[in-house]
Amino acid sequence: MELRLKVSAGEFARKQTPVRYPVRVPAGWADQAEARLTTADGTGLPVQLARPSLLNPPGIATTDKVDLTVWTILPELPAGESVELKLTIAPGASKSSGTKGFHWKDTAGQHLDLEYDGRPVARYMYQKYKDEPDLRDLNNKPFHHLFDPQGDRLVTKGSGGEYTHHQGLYYGFTRCTFEGGVANTWYCHHGDHQLHKAELERTEGPILGRHRTSIDWNDTKGETFCHEIRELAAFAVNGGTLVEWSSQLSSVRGTVTLDGDAQHAGFQFRAANEVAAKTKSQTTYLRPAGPGKPGETVNPTRGQEKPDTTDAATKAVMNLPWKAMTFVLGDQKYSVAYLDSPRNPKPSFYSERDYGRFGSWFGPKTLQEGEAPLEIRYRVWLQRGEIT
């Protein structure tokens, strides 16, 4: 199979950009296909074939065809320009070109590490929840850690420290209401919790490392009211770590309302506790409007059960396409950029803290059992040094 592809930069210059292209191949090739990707002058680009991602599902199934996604990293493409590529797919020994790249390493019952050529990149924490008063603040929701881009240390916070419920890349709501009760999947102080159930898919290769998990959202009695499928992918780019985090959340108990506020709901990033304990005065935020001062934060007006989109403070943090934070661990500066997808629910409202917690929330959402799930996706970029 041979295809001609055209990739256009659009209005922005592209550098180290993941590019995907959906293909449909003979069913017999599903796990036995190899791909080759070249530019017009014959230069080869790294390439990987993978199953479709969580929020880019396959098309209508047929008995003789299967959907795959071709992934590559585009080194550079100036704004307004395009590049033509030739893609060749044929039956072979593997879906990926080469054996180097991303691999998963499991410490059974505790955590699952994503490594790139032996260097740790991310860690999925999935220890079993224990509903005992002294242990409820531990392992009360699965989350992902990020490592320093060189693999030297974790740069995100786990359990304990200031605000123990802030853990790495995490997701929850302070007010979940449903038929028969309420729950708080943000704090998880009273027996309500998120529980890892199973790993559904694991992808390894030279371009992309990805996994998909099944998570139950449980009330204070341990009964499930929502079911989540969560996915994290990391890409082989230079200069830092790029991950894509996605979620599909469905009601399994009638009508479920998810609510909170910009400080206590949604998908969030929390830096290691050392920031809160020692270096928060050095934390700075870079916003689309420009850089802030060390220790300065900008947030929506508090106390609004429903965000007032005409309020000046709230408007200043509404529907931002991205926000970045620079923080200090030891003598090393790190920067993390949080990228919102235009396909996520809107309006969205960012919040930020000097101790290294920031992210966005998209207002209250109502789910109906058996109907469309809540789908969200974000990208997170982590690098050493200050982002400008």
GISUL-V846877 format. One record per pair of residues at least 12 apart in sequence whose C-alpha atoms are under 7 Angstrom apart, sorted by sequence separation. I is the first residue (numbers start at 1). J is the second residue. D is the distance in Angstrom with one decimal. If there is no record, write none. Layout:
{{I & J & D} {I & J & D}}
This chain:
{{35 & 47 & 6.7} {102 & 114 & 6.8} {103 & 115 & 5.4} {111 & 123 & 6.5} {112 & 124 & 5.1} {127 & 139 & 5.9} {156 & 168 & 4.8} {173 & 185 & 5.3} {174 & 186 & 5.1} {200 & 212 & 5.3} {215 & 227 & 6.0} {216 & 228 & 6.2} {232 & 244 & 5.7} {233 & 245 & 6.6} {282 & 294 & 5.1} {283 & 295 & 5.4} {284 & 296 & 6.8} {301 & 313 & 5.8} {324 & 336 & 5.5} {325 & 337 & 6.5} {348 & 360 & 6.3} {349 & 361 & 5.3} {35 & 48 & 7.0} {102 & 115 & 5.5} {103 & 116 & 6.4} {111 & 124 & 5.4} {112 & 125 & 6.8} {172 & 185 & 5.0} {173 & 186 & 5.0} {174 & 187 & 6.9} {199 & 212 & 6.0} {200 & 213 & 5.3} {215 & 228 & 5.0} {232 & 245 & 4.6} {281 & 294 & 6.0} {282 & 295 & 5.9} {300 & 313 & 5.0} {301 & 314 & 5.8} {324 & 337 & 4.0} {348 & 361 & 5.5} {349 & 362 & 6.2} {35 & 49 & 7.0} {102 & 116 & 4.4} {111 & 125 & 4.6} {172 & 186 & 4.6} {199 & 213 & 4.3} {200 & 214 & 6.7} {214 & 228 & 5.9} {215 & 229 & 6.2} {231 & 245 & 5.8} {232 & 246 & 6.4} {281 & 295 & 4.6} {299 & 313 & 6.8} {300 & 314 & 4.0} {323 & 337 & 5.8} {324 & 338 & 6.0} {348 & 362 & 4.1} {101 & 116 & 5.1} {102 & 117 & 6.5} {110 & 125 & 6.3} {111 & 126 & 5.7} {198 & 213 & 5.7} {199 & 214 & 6.2} {214 & 229 & 4.8} {231 & 246 & 5.1} {280 & 295 & 6.5} {322 & 337 & 7.0} {323 & 338 & 5.4} {347 & 362 & 5.7} {348 & 363 & 6.8} {52 & 68 & 5.7} {101 & 117 & 5.3} {110 & 126 & 5.8} {111 & 127 & 6.9} {126 & 142 & 5.0} {198 & 214 & 5.2} {213 & 229 & 5.7} {214 & 230 & 6.6} {230 & 246 & 5.8} {231 & 247 & 6.3} {322 & 338 & 5.5} {323 & 339 & 6.9} {346 & 362 & 5.8} {51 & 68 & 4.8} {52 & 69 & 5.6} {100 & 117 & 6.2} {109 & 126 & 7.0} {110 & 127 & 4.6} {125 & 142 & 5.5} {197 & 214 & 5.4} {212 & 229 & 6.9} {213 & 230 & 5.3} {230 & 247 & 4.5} {300 & 317 & 6.4} {322 & 339 & 4.5} {345 & 362 & 6.0} {50 & 68 & 5.6} {51 & 69 & 6.0} {109 & 127 & 5.6} {125 & 143 & 5.5} {196 & 214 & 6.2} {197 & 215 & 5.4} {212 & 230 & 5.6} {213 & 231 & 6.4} {229 & 247 & 5.8} {230 & 248 & 6.4} {299 & 317 & 6.6} {321 & 339 & 6.2} {322 & 340 & 5.8} {49 & 68 & 6.5} {50 & 69 & 5.3} {124 & 143 & 5.9} {125 & 144 & 6.1} {196 & 215 & 4.6} {197 & 216 & 6.8} {212 & 231 & 4.3} {228 & 247 & 6.8} {229 & 248 & 5.2} {321 & 340 & 5.3} {49 & 69 & 5.6} {50 & 70 & 6.6} {124 & 144 & 4.5} {195 & 215 & 5.4} {196 & 216 & 6.6} {211 & 231 & 5.7} {212 & 232 & 6.7} {228 & 248 & 5.6} {229 & 249 & 6.5} {49 & 70 & 4.8} {123 & 144 & 5.4} {124 & 145 & 6.4} {138 & 159 & 6.0} {165 & 186 & 6.9} {194 & 215 & 6.5} {195 & 216 & 5.1} {211 & 232 & 5.8} {228 & 249 & 4.4} {48 & 70 & 5.8} {49 & 71 & 6.3} {122 & 144 & 6.7} {123 & 145 & 4.9} {165 & 187 & 5.5} {194 & 216 & 5.6} {195 & 217 & 6.5} {210 & 232 & 5.6} {211 & 233 & 6.6} {227 & 249 & 5.8} {228 & 250 & 6.3} {47 & 70 & 6.9} {48 & 71 & 5.2} {122 & 145 & 5.5} {123 & 146 & 6.5} {145 & 168 & 4.9} {194 & 217 & 4.5} {210 & 233 & 4.1} {226 & 249 & 6.7} {227 & 250 & 5.3} {47 & 71 & 5.6} {48 & 72 & 6.6} {122 & 146 & 4.5} {143 & 167 & 6.6} {144 & 168 & 5.6} {145 & 169 & 6.5} {193 & 217 & 6.2} {194 & 218 & 6.0} {209 & 233 & 5.5} {210 & 234 & 6.4} {226 & 250 & 5.5} {227 & 251 & 6.4} {47 & 72 & 4.7} {121 & 146 & 6.2} {122 & 147 & 5.8} {143 & 168 & 6.3} {144 & 169 & 5.2} {193 & 218 & 5.4} {208 & 233 & 6.7} {209 & 234 & 5.3} {226 & 251 & 4.4} {227 & 252 & 6.7} {46 & 72 & 5.8} {121 & 147 & 5.2} {143 & 169 & 5.8} {192 & 218 & 5.6} {193 & 219 & 6.7} {208 & 234 & 5.8} {209 & 235 & 6.7} {225 & 251 & 6.1} {226 & 252 & 5.2} {46 & 73 & 6.9} {120 & 147 & 6.5} {137 & 164 & 6.8} {143 & 170 & 5.3} {192 & 219 & 4.4} {208 & 235 & 4.9} {225 & 252 & 5.3} {319 & 346 & 6.9} {121 & 149 & 6.9} {137 & 165 & 6.9} {191 & 219 & 7.0} {192 & 220 & 4.2} {207 & 235 & 5.7} {208 & 236 & 6.5} {225 & 253 & 5.0} {319 & 347 & 5.7} {191 & 220 & 4.4} {207 & 236 & 5.1} {318 & 347 & 6.6} {319 & 348 & 4.9} {327 & 356 & 7.0} {121 & 151 & 6.4} {190 & 220 & 6.1} {191 & 221 & 6.9} {192 & 222 & 6.7} {318 & 348 & 5.5} {319 & 349 & 6.3} {120 & 151 & 5.1} {318 & 349 & 4.6} {119 & 151 & 5.4} {317 & 349 & 5.5} {318 & 350 & 6.6} {344 & 376 & 5.3} {317 & 350 & 5.3} {344 & 377 & 6.7} {288 & 323 & 7.0} {30 & 66 & 6.5} {183 & 219 & 5.2} {287 & 323 & 5.1} {341 & 377 & 6.3} {27 & 64 & 5.1} {182 & 219 & 7.0} {183 & 220 & 6.7} {286 & 323 & 6.2} {287 & 324 & 6.5} {341 & 378 & 5.9} {26 & 64 & 5.8} {27 & 65 & 4.5} {286 & 324 & 5.0} {340 & 378 & 5.2} {26 & 65 & 4.5} {27 & 66 & 5.0} {285 & 324 & 5.7} {286 & 325 & 6.1} {339 & 378 & 5.7} {340 & 379 & 6.9} {25 & 65 & 5.5} {26 & 66 & 6.2} {285 & 325 & 4.4} {339 & 379 & 5.1} {24 & 65 & 6.2} {25 & 66 & 5.5} {284 & 325 & 5.8} {285 & 326 & 6.3} {338 & 379 & 6.2} {339 & 380 & 6.1} {24 & 66 & 5.5} {25 & 67 & 6.5} {284 & 326 & 5.3} {338 & 380 & 4.9} {24 & 67 & 4.5} {283 & 326 & 5.7} {284 & 327 & 6.8} {337 & 380 & 5.6} {338 & 381 & 6.8} {23 & 67 & 5.8} {24 & 68 & 6.2} {40 & 84 & 6.3} {283 & 327 & 4.7} {336 & 380 & 6.8} {337 & 381 & 5.0} {23 & 68 & 5.4} {39 & 84 & 6.3} {40 & 85 & 6.2} {50 & 95 & 6.9} {282 & 327 & 6.6} {336 & 381 & 5.4} {337 & 382 & 6.6} {22 & 68 & 6.0} {23 & 69 & 5.9} {39 & 85 & 4.7} {49 & 95 & 5.1} {282 & 328 & 6.9} {336 & 382 & 4.5} {22 & 69 & 4.4} {38 & 85 & 5.6} {39 & 86 & 6.4} {48 & 95 & 6.5} {49 & 96 & 5.7} {335 & 382 & 5.8} {336 & 383 & 6.5} {21 & 69 & 5.6} {22 & 70 & 6.2} {37 & 85 & 6.7} {38 & 86 & 5.3} {48 & 96 & 4.6} {140 & 188 & 6.4} {335 & 383 & 5.4} {20 & 69 & 6.3} {21 & 70 & 5.1} {37 & 86 & 5.6} {38 & 87 & 6.8} {47 & 96 & 6.9} {48 & 97 & 6.2} {279 & 328 & 6.1} {334 & 383 & 5.8} {335 & 384 & 6.2} {20 & 70 & 5.4} {21 & 71 & 6.7} {37 & 87 & 4.7} {47 & 97 & 6.3} {334 & 384 & 4.5} {335 & 385 & 6.2} {20 & 71 & 4.6} {36 & 87 & 5.8} {37 & 88 & 6.5} {137 & 188 & 7.0} {299 & 350 & 6.9} {300 & 351 & 6.9} {333 & 384 & 6.0} {334 & 385 & 5.0} {335 & 386 & 5.6} {19 & 71 & 5.7} {20 & 72 & 6.6} {36 & 88 & 5.1} {137 & 189 & 6.2} {141 & 193 & 5.9} {142 & 194 & 6.7} {299 & 351 & 5.1} {333 & 385 & 4.8} {334 & 386 & 6.3} {335 & 387 & 5.8} {18 & 71 & 7.0} {19 & 72 & 5.4} {35 & 88 & 5.6} {36 & 89 & 6.5} {136 & 189 & 6.2} {140 & 193 & 5.1} {141 & 194 & 4.5} {142 & 195 & 6.8} {275 & 328 & 6.5} {299 & 352 & 6.4} {333 & 386 & 6.4} {18 & 72 & 5.9} {19 & 73 & 6.0} {35 & 89 & 4.4} {140 & 194 & 6.0} {141 & 195 & 6.1} {142 & 196 & 6.3} {275 & 329 & 6.6} {298 & 352 & 6.6} {18 & 73 & 4.5} {19 & 74 & 6.7} {34 & 89 & 5.7} {35 & 90 & 6.6} {136 & 191 & 6.4} {274 & 329 & 6.5} {297 & 352 & 6.0} {17 & 73 & 5.4} {18 & 74 & 6.3} {33 & 89 & 6.7} {34 & 90 & 5.6} {297 & 353 & 6.2} {16 & 73 & 5.9} {17 & 74 & 5.1} {33 & 90 & 5.6} {34 & 91 & 6.0} {297 & 354 & 6.6} {16 & 74 & 5.5} {17 & 75 & 6.7} {33 & 91 & 4.3} {34 & 92 & 5.3} {296 & 354 & 7.0} {15 & 74 & 6.8} {16 & 75 & 4.6} {32 & 91 & 5.6} {33 & 92 & 4.8} {34 & 93 & 7.0} {295 & 354 & 5.5} {15 & 75 & 5.5} {16 & 76 & 6.2} {32 & 92 & 5.1} {33 & 93 & 6.5} {34 & 94 & 5.8} {131 & 191 & 5.8} {326 & 386 & 5.9} {15 & 76 & 4.3} {32 & 93 & 5.2} {33 & 94 & 5.5} {34 & 95 & 5.0} {14 & 76 & 5.4} {15 & 77 & 6.4} {29 & 91 & 5.6} {32 & 94 & 5.1} {33 & 95 & 4.8} {34 & 96 & 6.2} {35 & 97 & 6.9} {14 & 77 & 5.0} {31 & 94 & 6.6} {32 & 95 & 6.0} {34 & 97 & 6.6} {13 & 77 & 5.9} {14 & 78 & 6.2} {31 & 95 & 6.1} {13 & 78 & 4.4} {14 & 79 & 7.0} {13 & 79 & 4.0} {129 & 195 & 6.7} {12 & 79 & 4.6} {9 & 77 & 6.1} {11 & 79 & 5.2} {9 & 78 & 6.6} {10 & 79 & 5.9} {11 & 80 & 5.6} {9 & 79 & 5.4} {10 & 80 & 5.1} {126 & 196 & 5.9} {9 & 80 & 5.7} {283 & 354 & 5.6} {9 & 81 & 5.7} {8 & 81 & 6.0} {9 & 82 & 5.9} {281 & 354 & 6.9} {8 & 82 & 4.1} {179 & 253 & 6.6} {280 & 354 & 5.3} {7 & 82 & 5.4} {8 & 83 & 6.6} {178 & 253 & 6.8} {179 & 254 & 6.4} {280 & 355 & 4.9} {6 & 82 & 6.7} {7 & 83 & 5.3} {179 & 255 & 6.7} {6 & 83 & 5.7} {7 & 84 & 6.4} {178 & 255 & 5.7} {6 & 84 & 4.5} {178 & 256 & 4.5} {186 & 264 & 6.8} {5 & 84 & 5.6} {6 & 85 & 6.2} {177 & 256 & 5.6} {178 & 257 & 6.5} {186 & 265 & 6.7} {276 & 355 & 4.3} {5 & 85 & 5.0} {176 & 256 & 6.9} {177 & 257 & 5.2} {275 & 355 & 5.4} {4 & 85 & 5.9} {5 & 86 & 6.2} {176 & 257 & 5.6} {177 & 258 & 6.8} {275 & 356 & 6.5} {4 & 86 & 4.8} {176 & 258 & 4.7} {3 & 86 & 5.9} {4 & 87 & 6.2} {175 & 258 & 6.0} {176 & 259 & 6.2} {3 & 87 & 5.1} {175 & 259 & 4.9} {2 & 87 & 5.6} {3 & 88 & 6.5} {173 & 258 & 6.2} {174 & 259 & 6.5} {175 & 260 & 5.6} {271 & 356 & 4.9} {2 & 88 & 4.5} {173 & 259 & 5.8} {174 & 260 & 5.0} {270 & 356 & 5.4} {271 & 357 & 6.4} {1 & 88 & 5.7} {2 & 89 & 6.5} {173 & 260 & 5.6} {262 & 349 & 5.8} {270 & 357 & 4.3} {1 & 89 & 5.2} {262 & 350 & 6.1} {263 & 351 & 5.7} {269 & 357 & 5.6} {270 & 358 & 6.7} {1 & 90 & 6.2} {262 & 351 & 5.6} {268 & 357 & 6.9} {269 & 358 & 5.5} {174 & 264 & 6.2} {268 & 358 & 5.7} {269 & 359 & 6.2} {149 & 240 & 5.3} {173 & 264 & 6.6} {174 & 265 & 6.2} {268 & 359 & 4.3} {149 & 241 & 5.8} {173 & 265 & 4.4} {267 & 359 & 6.1} {268 & 360 & 6.7} {172 & 265 & 5.5} {173 & 266 & 6.4} {267 & 360 & 6.3} {172 & 266 & 5.6} {266 & 360 & 6.0} {267 & 361 & 7.0} {171 & 266 & 5.5} {172 & 267 & 7.0} {266 & 361 & 4.5} {171 & 267 & 4.5} {265 & 361 & 5.8} {170 & 267 & 5.8} {171 & 268 & 6.4} {170 & 268 & 5.6} {262 & 360 & 6.1} {169 & 268 & 5.8} {170 & 269 & 6.8} {262 & 361 & 5.1} {169 & 269 & 4.9} {261 & 361 & 6.9} {103 & 204 & 5.2} {168 & 269 & 5.7} {169 & 270 & 6.7} {102 & 204 & 5.2} {168 & 270 & 5.1} {102 & 205 & 5.2} {167 & 270 & 6.1} {168 & 271 & 6.8} {101 & 205 & 5.2} {102 & 206 & 6.0} {166 & 270 & 6.2} {259 & 363 & 6.7} {100 & 205 & 6.9} {101 & 206 & 4.0} {259 & 364 & 4.5} {99 & 205 & 6.9} {100 & 206 & 5.7} {101 & 207 & 6.8} {102 & 208 & 6.6} {103 & 209 & 6.8} {258 & 364 & 5.6} {259 & 365 & 6.7} {102 & 209 & 5.1} {257 & 364 & 7.0} {258 & 365 & 5.2} {98 & 206 & 6.9} {257 & 365 & 5.7} {258 & 366 & 6.2} {96 & 205 & 5.9} {257 & 366 & 4.3} {256 & 366 & 5.6} {257 & 367 & 6.3} {162 & 273 & 6.7} {255 & 366 & 6.9} {256 & 367 & 5.1} {161 & 273 & 5.9} {255 & 367 & 5.8} {256 & 368 & 6.5} {157 & 270 & 6.0} {255 & 368 & 4.7} {156 & 270 & 5.9} {157 & 271 & 5.5} {162 & 276 & 7.0} {254 & 368 & 5.7} {255 & 369 & 6.4} {156 & 271 & 4.3} {157 & 272 & 4.0} {254 & 369 & 4.8} {155 & 271 & 5.9} {156 & 272 & 4.2} {157 & 273 & 5.6} {251 & 367 & 5.8} {253 & 369 & 6.2} {155 & 272 & 5.3} {250 & 367 & 6.7} {251 & 368 & 5.9} {252 & 369 & 5.4} {251 & 369 & 4.7} {250 & 369 & 7.0} {250 & 373 & 4.6} {249 & 373 & 5.2} {250 & 374 & 6.5} {248 & 373 & 6.0} {249 & 374 & 5.0} {248 & 374 & 5.6} {249 & 375 & 6.5} {248 & 375 & 4.6} {247 & 375 & 5.7} {248 & 376 & 6.8} {247 & 376 & 5.4} {246 & 376 & 5.7} {247 & 377 & 6.4} {246 & 377 & 4.2} {245 & 377 & 5.6} {246 & 378 & 6.5} {245 & 378 & 5.3} {244 & 378 & 5.8} {245 & 379 & 6.1} {72 & 207 & 6.4} {244 & 379 & 4.3} {71 & 207 & 6.8} {243 & 379 & 5.6} {244 & 380 & 6.4} {243 & 380 & 5.4} {242 & 380 & 5.8} {243 & 381 & 6.6} {242 & 381 & 4.6} {241 & 381 & 5.7} {242 & 382 & 6.6} {241 & 382 & 5.1} {240 & 382 & 5.6} {241 & 383 & 6.5} {240 & 383 & 4.5} {239 & 383 & 6.6} {48 & 205 & 6.6} {48 & 206 & 6.7} {48 & 207 & 6.0} {47 & 207 & 6.6} {54 & 231 & 6.8} {16 & 237 & 5.7} {16 & 238 & 6.9} {149 & 383 & 6.3}}
